[in-house]
Amino acid sequence: MKELTIKNVRRAGSDTLESVTVENGVIKGWNLGDLGTVVDGQGGTVAPALIELHAHLREPGQTEKEDLASGLAAAAAGGYGTVVSMPNTRPVVDDPAIVRSLIEKADRLGFARLRPAAALTRGQKGEQLAELTALKEAGAAMFTDDGLTNENARTLRLGLEYAGSLGMVVSVHAEDATLRADGVMNEGPVSEALGLPGNPAAAEAARVARDVEIVAQTGARLHVQHLSTARALDIVRDAKRRGLPVTCEVCPHHLTLTDEKLRSFDAIYKVAPPLRTQADADHLLQGLLDGSVDCIATDHAPHTRAEKERDLLEAPSGIAYIELAFPLMWTRFGEQLGLERLLDLMTGAAARVMGWPEPTLEEGAPADLVVLDLETERTVEPATFKSKAKFTPWAGESLKGWPTLTVVNGKVAYQRQD
């Protein structure tokens, strides 16, 4: 594979301009001169490409919302080199042949690398385990019934034991469906004022508490997706103190938006689990600062504009913003988190959750790289998104920290043109 040199870049924490050369999918070395194709990094900060553990790419079956081409192009534009896609597609990704076909198609596209998650149970029905060994052999990265909750505790226990024997992670959408009921937003003063059915914080906390006890029984690894409440995070904290193999992620939308946004009655703010209170958001941020939250994921969940223009009772849940995740976090929380901590939460920490080798910038490491412009403020313009979901709660905001170049397996997967 031809050499590619990125010149005029800085490593995080350094003011020295350097160049890095990649070849055959790995980092060949630093400051070797202008070898092969040369790209000017324009003084940006180079880091390992971001890793996304939670994205809905909608293929197969819902390609009017997103497909591999648009979703993985959006991910590359967001600085991501690897994306774990969720299996709640049509059909559900519970067949090894589907896993293989997704990987093969994604490899041909040349954007971010796809590591599809497979369903833990057949059809994500929560009743009978899927063929986990065959799914792993086909390339599944993790097992999850995300999009649905695991109501049957015994099935989850069996799934954790089986996945544990395979060295695989099980991730869960942790909400008690009976407590959540038909809630469309956080249960509290705002839902009461609006007269909308609420989803109580207890729905998440109760389910996380149950799942932690199953982990204590099995010893298998469990990853809790998109934590949204302070109470649930405290339960995860306690599990970690007990030495249990429980990890969790939080999403930028739960850190930057609250249920107050629902006063607009705009379903663009409808997500699952729902936007919570400012106190919850502050608690989650503290979890990022003290290390009790393991990583940041986006839960990129595109829908059509027509679907999101329905009323709050009928509109589907989800926000699509994988292209904005790093700029949003850097602009809002860069000063508190610091660059190296934020990068770790979106790269190395995600790899540790999965048991993957931690990405580095050392010679011989995989050439998955991102160059970030940490200073230039740009307005969020949804019309320019690679994603098919060309709308966002942050439209018109001025953010900095935009990716200018993403390299995956030694090849340019995205280059900003302005």
C-alpha positions as CSV (number, residue, x, y, z in Angstrom):
1,M,0.0,0.0,0.0
2,K,1.4,3.4,-0.9
3,E,2.8,5.7,1.8
4,L,0.8,8.6,3.1
5,T,2.5,11.4,5.0
6,I,0.6,13.9,7.2
7,K,2.8,16.9,7.9
8,N,2.4,19.9,10.1
9,V,0.6,18.1,13.0
10,R,1.0,18.2,16.7
11,R,0.5,15.4,19.2
12,A,-1.8,16.1,22.1
13,G,0.1,18.1,24.7
14,S,2.9,19.1,22.4
15,D,3.6,22.4,20.5
16,T,6.1,20.8,18.1
17,L,5.0,20.4,14.5
18,E,5.8,16.9,13.2
19,S,5.0,14.6,10.3
20,V,3.7,11.0,10.5
21,T,4.0,8.5,7.7
22,V,1.8,5.5,7.3
23,E,2.2,2.5,5.0
24,N,0.4,-0.9,4.6
25,G,-2.1,0.1,7.3
26,V,0.3,0.9,10.1
27,I,2.3,3.9,11.3
28,K,5.6,3.7,9.5
29,G,7.3,6.4,11.6
30,W,7.5,10.0,12.6
31,N,9.4,12.8,10.8
32,L,10.6,10.7,7.9
33,G,10.1,13.4,5.3
34,D,7.5,13.9,2.6
35,L,7.1,10.2,1.6
36,G,4.3,9.1,-0.7
37,T,1.1,11.2,-0.8
38,V,1.5,14.2,1.4
39,V,-1.4,15.9,3.2
40,D,-0.9,19.1,5.1
41,G,-2.4,18.8,8.6
42,Q,-2.3,22.7,9.0
43,G,-1.1,22.6,12.5
44,G,-3.9,20.4,13.8
45,T,-3.7,17.8,16.6
46,V,-3.2,14.3,15.5
47,A,-4.6,11.4,17.6
48,P,-5.8,7.9,17.2
49,A,-9.1,7.9,15.3
50,L,-12.2,7.8,17.6
51,I,-14.0,4.6,18.5
52,E,-17.8,4.6,18.6
53,L,-19.4,1.7,20.6
54,H,-23.1,2.6,19.9
55,A,-24.5,3.7,16.6
56,H,-27.6,2.8,14.6
57,L,-26.8,2.6,10.9
58,R,-30.2,1.2,10.0
59,E,-29.0,-1.3,7.3
60,P,-30.5,-3.7,6.5
61,G,-34.1,-2.6,6.2
62,Q,-34.4,1.0,7.1
63,T,-32.1,2.6,4.6
64,E,-34.5,5.6,4.2
65,K,-33.1,6.7,7.6
66,E,-29.4,5.8,7.1
67,D,-27.3,3.1,5.4
68,L,-23.8,1.9,5.7
69,A,-22.5,4.4,3.1
70,S,-24.1,7.5,4.7
71,G,-23.5,6.4,8.3
72,L,-19.9,5.3,8.0
73,A,-19.1,8.4,5.9
74,A,-20.7,10.5,8.7
75,A,-18.6,8.6,11.2
76,A,-15.4,9.3,9.3
77,A,-16.4,13.0,9.1
78,G,-16.8,12.9,12.9
79,G,-13.3,11.5,13.3
80,Y,-14.3,7.9,13.9
81,G,-12.1,5.1,12.6
82,T,-14.3,2.3,14.1
83,V,-18.0,2.0,14.6
84,V,-20.0,-0.7,16.4
85,S,-23.4,-0.8,14.8
86,M,-26.5,-1.9,16.7
87,P,-28.5,-5.0,15.5
88,N,-32.0,-3.6,15.7
89,T,-32.4,-3.6,12.0
90,R,-34.9,-5.3,9.7
91,P,-34.1,-8.2,9.8
92,V,-32.4,-8.2,13.1
93,V,-28.7,-8.9,13.0
94,D,-28.9,-12.4,14.6
95,D,-27.6,-14.4,11.6
96,P,-23.9,-14.9,10.9
97,A,-24.5,-14.3,7.2
98,I,-25.8,-10.8,7.9
99,V,-22.8,-10.0,10.0
100,R,-20.4,-11.1,7.3
101,S,-22.3,-9.2,4.6
102,L,-22.3,-6.0,6.6
103,I,-18.5,-6.2,7.2
104,E,-17.8,-7.0,3.6
105,K,-19.9,-4.1,2.3
106,A,-18.4,-1.7,4.8
107,D,-14.9,-2.7,3.8
108,R,-15.6,-1.9,0.2
109,L,-16.9,1.6,1.1
110,G,-13.6,2.8,2.5
111,F,-15.0,5.0,5.3
112,A,-15.0,4.1,9.0
113,R,-14.4,0.5,9.9
114,L,-17.6,-1.4,10.8
115,R,-17.7,-3.8,13.8
116,P,-21.3,-4.9,13.9
117,A,-22.9,-5.9,17.2
118,A,-25.2,-9.0,17.0
119,A,-28.4,-9.6,18.8
120,L,-28.1,-11.5,22.1
121,T,-31.4,-13.2,21.5
122,R,-33.1,-14.4,18.3
123,G,-35.0,-11.6,16.8
124,Q,-34.2,-9.5,19.9
125,K,-37.2,-11.1,21.5
126,G,-35.4,-11.8,24.8
127,E,-36.5,-15.4,24.8
128,Q,-33.9,-17.7,23.1
129,L,-30.2,-17.0,22.8
130,A,-28.9,-16.3,19.3
131,E,-26.1,-18.5,17.8
132,L,-23.5,-16.6,19.7
133,T,-20.5,-18.7,18.8
134,A,-21.3,-18.5,15.1
135,L,-22.0,-14.8,15.3
136,K,-18.6,-14.2,17.0
137,E,-16.9,-16.3,14.3
138,A,-18.6,-14.2,11.6
139,G,-17.2,-11.0,13.1
140,A,-19.7,-9.8,15.7
141,A,-18.1,-7.3,18.1
142,M,-20.5,-7.6,21.0
143,F,-23.9,-8.9,21.8
144,T,-26.9,-6.7,22.6
145,D,-30.6,-6.4,22.3
146,D,-30.3,-2.6,22.3
147,G,-33.5,-0.9,21.2
148,L,-35.3,-3.3,23.4
149,T,-34.8,-4.1,27.1
150,N,-33.9,-7.5,28.4
151,E,-37.0,-8.2,30.5
152,N,-36.2,-11.9,31.1
153,A,-33.5,-12.0,33.7
154,R,-32.8,-15.7,33.3
155,T,-32.2,-15.2,29.6
156,L,-29.8,-12.4,30.3
157,R,-28.0,-14.5,32.8
158,L,-27.6,-17.3,30.3
159,G,-26.5,-14.8,27.7
160,L,-23.9,-13.4,30.0
161,E,-22.5,-16.8,30.9
162,Y,-22.4,-17.9,27.2
163,A,-20.9,-14.6,26.0
164,G,-18.4,-14.7,28.9
165,S,-17.2,-18.1,27.9
166,L,-16.5,-16.6,24.4
167,G,-14.7,-13.6,25.9
168,M,-17.4,-11.3,24.5
169,V,-19.1,-8.2,26.0
170,V,-22.9,-8.0,26.5
171,S,-24.3,-4.5,26.4
172,V,-27.7,-3.6,27.6
173,H,-30.4,-0.9,27.2
174,A,-31.1,-0.8,30.9
175,E,-34.7,0.3,31.5
176,D,-37.4,-1.6,33.2
177,A,-40.1,-1.7,30.5
178,T,-43.0,-2.0,33.0
179,L,-41.8,1.1,35.0
180,R,-41.0,3.0,31.8
181,A,-44.4,2.0,30.4
182,D,-45.5,4.5,27.7
183,G,-43.3,7.4,29.0
184,V,-42.1,9.7,26.3
185,M,-40.0,12.0,28.4
186,N,-38.4,12.3,31.8
187,E,-40.9,12.0,34.6
188,G,-40.9,15.1,36.7
189,P,-42.2,18.7,36.9
190,V,-41.7,19.3,33.2
191,S,-43.7,16.2,32.1
192,E,-46.4,17.1,34.7
193,A,-46.6,20.6,33.3
194,L,-46.8,19.4,29.8
195,G,-49.3,16.6,30.6
196,L,-47.1,14.0,28.9
197,P,-46.5,10.5,30.2
198,G,-43.2,10.3,32.0
199,N,-40.4,7.8,32.1
200,P,-39.1,7.7,35.8
201,A,-35.5,7.6,36.7
202,A,-36.3,4.5,38.7
203,A,-36.9,2.6,35.5
204,E,-33.2,2.9,34.6
205,A,-31.9,2.5,38.2
206,A,-34.0,-0.5,38.9
207,R,-32.8,-2.3,35.8
208,V,-29.2,-1.4,36.3
209,A,-29.5,-2.7,39.9
210,R,-31.0,-6.0,38.7
211,D,-28.3,-6.5,36.0
212,V,-25.5,-5.8,38.4
213,E,-26.7,-8.6,40.6
214,I,-26.7,-10.9,37.6
215,V,-23.2,-9.9,36.9
216,A,-22.3,-10.7,40.5
217,Q,-23.7,-14.1,40.0
218,T,-22.1,-14.8,36.6
219,G,-18.8,-12.8,36.7
220,A,-19.3,-12.0,33.1
221,R,-18.7,-8.6,31.6
222,L,-21.7,-6.2,31.2
223,H,-21.6,-2.8,29.5
224,V,-24.5,-0.4,30.3
225,Q,-25.4,1.8,27.4
226,H,-26.4,5.4,27.5
227,L,-26.7,6.0,31.2
228,S,-28.9,9.0,31.8
229,T,-29.6,9.2,35.5
230,A,-27.6,10.1,38.6
231,R,-29.0,7.1,40.6
232,A,-28.1,4.6,37.9
233,L,-24.5,5.9,37.8
234,D,-24.3,5.6,41.6
235,I,-25.3,1.9,41.2
236,V,-22.6,1.4,38.6
237,R,-20.1,3.1,40.9
238,D,-21.0,0.7,43.7
239,A,-20.6,-2.2,41.4
240,K,-17.1,-1.1,40.5
241,R,-16.2,-0.8,44.1
242,R,-17.3,-4.4,44.5
243,G,-14.9,-5.3,41.8
244,L,-17.6,-6.4,39.4
245,P,-16.9,-6.3,35.6
246,V,-19.4,-3.6,34.8
247,T,-18.7,-0.7,32.5
248,C,-20.9,2.1,31.3
249,E,-21.1,4.9,28.6
250,V,-22.7,8.3,28.6
251,C,-23.9,10.2,25.5
252,P,-23.2,13.9,24.7
253,H,-26.9,14.6,24.4
254,H,-27.5,13.5,28.0
255,L,-24.7,15.9,29.0
256,T,-25.7,18.9,27.0
257,L,-29.6,18.8,26.8
258,T,-32.2,18.4,29.5
259,D,-35.9,17.7,29.7
260,E,-36.5,21.5,29.7
261,K,-36.0,21.2,25.9
262,L,-39.3,19.3,25.6
263,R,-41.2,22.4,26.5
264,S,-40.9,23.2,22.8
265,F,-42.9,20.0,22.1
266,D,-40.3,19.4,19.4
267,A,-39.7,15.6,19.0
268,I,-36.2,16.2,17.9
269,Y,-35.5,16.1,21.6
270,K,-37.2,12.7,22.1
271,V,-34.6,10.0,22.9
272,A,-34.6,6.8,24.8
273,P,-33.7,6.9,27.6
274,P,-35.0,10.4,27.8
275,L,-33.3,13.7,28.4
276,R,-33.2,14.1,32.2
277,T,-32.6,17.0,34.6
278,Q,-29.6,19.3,34.8
279,A,-28.7,17.6,38.1
280,D,-28.5,14.3,36.3
281,A,-26.4,15.8,33.5
282,D,-24.0,17.4,36.1
283,H,-23.7,14.0,37.9
284,L,-22.8,12.2,34.6
285,L,-20.2,14.8,33.9
286,Q,-18.7,14.3,37.3
287,G,-18.7,10.6,36.5
288,L,-16.5,11.4,33.4
289,L,-14.2,13.4,35.6
290,D,-13.8,10.9,38.4
291,G,-13.5,7.8,36.1
292,S,-16.7,6.1,37.1
293,V,-18.0,6.5,33.6
294,D,-15.9,4.4,31.2
295,C,-16.4,6.0,27.8
296,I,-18.5,8.3,25.6
297,A,-20.7,7.0,22.9
298,T,-23.3,8.8,20.8
299,D,-26.2,6.4,20.3
300,H,-26.4,7.9,16.8
301,A,-30.0,7.1,15.9
302,P,-31.2,8.7,12.6
303,H,-34.8,8.9,11.6
304,T,-36.5,10.7,8.7
305,R,-37.5,14.3,9.1
306,A,-41.1,13.4,8.6
307,E,-40.9,10.9,11.5
308,K,-39.4,13.5,13.8
309,E,-42.0,16.0,12.9
310,R,-44.7,13.9,14.5
311,D,-46.0,14.8,17.9
312,L,-44.1,13.6,21.0
313,L,-46.4,10.6,21.5
314,E,-45.9,9.3,18.0
315,A,-42.4,10.3,17.0
316,P,-39.6,7.7,17.3
317,S,-36.8,8.2,19.8
318,G,-33.3,9.2,18.7
319,I,-30.9,11.9,17.7
320,A,-28.3,11.5,14.9
321,Y,-25.1,13.5,15.5
322,I,-22.0,11.3,15.1
323,E,-20.4,14.1,13.0
324,L,-20.7,16.5,15.9
325,A,-19.8,14.4,18.9
326,F,-16.2,15.5,19.4
327,P,-16.7,19.2,18.6
328,L,-19.7,19.3,20.9
329,M,-17.8,17.7,23.8
330,W,-14.6,19.7,23.2
331,T,-16.5,23.0,23.0
332,R,-18.7,22.4,26.0
333,F,-16.4,20.4,28.3
334,G,-12.9,20.6,26.9
335,E,-11.7,23.0,29.7
336,Q,-13.0,20.7,32.4
337,L,-12.0,17.3,30.9
338,G,-8.8,18.4,29.2
339,L,-7.8,17.1,25.7
340,E,-6.0,14.0,26.7
341,R,-8.8,12.8,29.0
342,L,-11.5,13.6,26.4
343,L,-9.6,11.8,23.7
344,D,-9.1,8.8,25.9
345,L,-12.8,8.6,26.7
346,M,-13.5,8.4,22.9
347,T,-10.7,6.1,21.9
348,G,-8.6,4.1,24.5
349,A,-11.5,3.8,27.0
350,A,-13.8,2.4,24.4
351,A,-11.2,-0.1,23.4
352,R,-10.7,-1.1,27.0
353,V,-14.4,-1.7,27.4
354,M,-14.3,-4.1,24.4
355,G,-11.0,-5.8,25.4
356,W,-9.4,-4.5,22.2
357,P,-5.7,-3.2,22.0
358,E,-5.6,0.4,23.0
359,P,-4.9,2.7,20.0
360,T,-1.6,4.5,20.1
361,L,0.5,6.7,17.8
362,E,3.6,4.5,18.1
363,E,5.5,3.1,15.1
364,G,3.9,-0.1,14.0
365,A,0.5,0.8,15.5
366,P,-2.6,0.6,13.2
367,A,-2.9,3.6,11.0
368,D,-6.3,4.8,12.2
369,L,-5.8,8.6,12.8
370,V,-7.7,11.8,13.1
371,V,-6.5,15.4,12.8
372,L,-8.5,17.8,14.8
373,D,-8.7,21.6,14.5
374,L,-9.1,22.5,18.1
375,E,-9.3,26.3,17.6
376,T,-11.4,27.3,14.6
377,E,-15.1,27.8,15.4
378,R,-17.6,26.7,12.7
379,T,-21.3,26.9,12.6
380,V,-23.2,23.6,12.7
381,E,-24.9,23.3,9.3
382,P,-27.0,20.2,9.1
383,A,-27.4,20.5,5.3
384,T,-23.7,19.5,5.0
385,F,-24.0,16.3,7.1
386,K,-22.9,13.1,5.5
387,S,-25.7,11.4,7.5
388,K,-29.1,11.2,5.9
389,A,-30.5,12.9,9.0
390,K,-29.8,16.5,8.1
391,F,-31.2,18.1,11.3
392,T,-29.9,18.4,14.8
393,P,-30.7,20.1,18.1
394,W,-27.4,22.0,17.8
395,A,-28.0,23.5,14.4
396,G,-26.6,27.0,14.2
397,E,-24.3,26.7,17.2
398,S,-20.7,27.6,16.9
399,L,-18.4,24.7,17.8
400,K,-14.7,24.1,17.6
401,G,-12.7,20.9,17.6
402,W,-13.8,19.7,14.1
403,P,-12.0,16.8,12.5
404,T,-10.2,17.9,9.3
405,L,-8.8,14.5,8.3
406,T,-9.6,10.9,9.2
407,V,-7.4,8.0,8.1
408,V,-8.6,4.4,8.4
409,N,-6.3,1.5,7.8
410,G,-3.8,3.9,6.3
411,K,-6.2,5.4,3.8
412,V,-7.9,8.8,3.8
413,A,-11.5,8.2,4.8
414,Y,-12.4,11.9,5.2
415,Q,-10.8,15.2,4.4
416,R,-12.4,18.5,5.2
417,Q,-12.6,20.7,2.1
418,D,-13.0,24.2,3.5
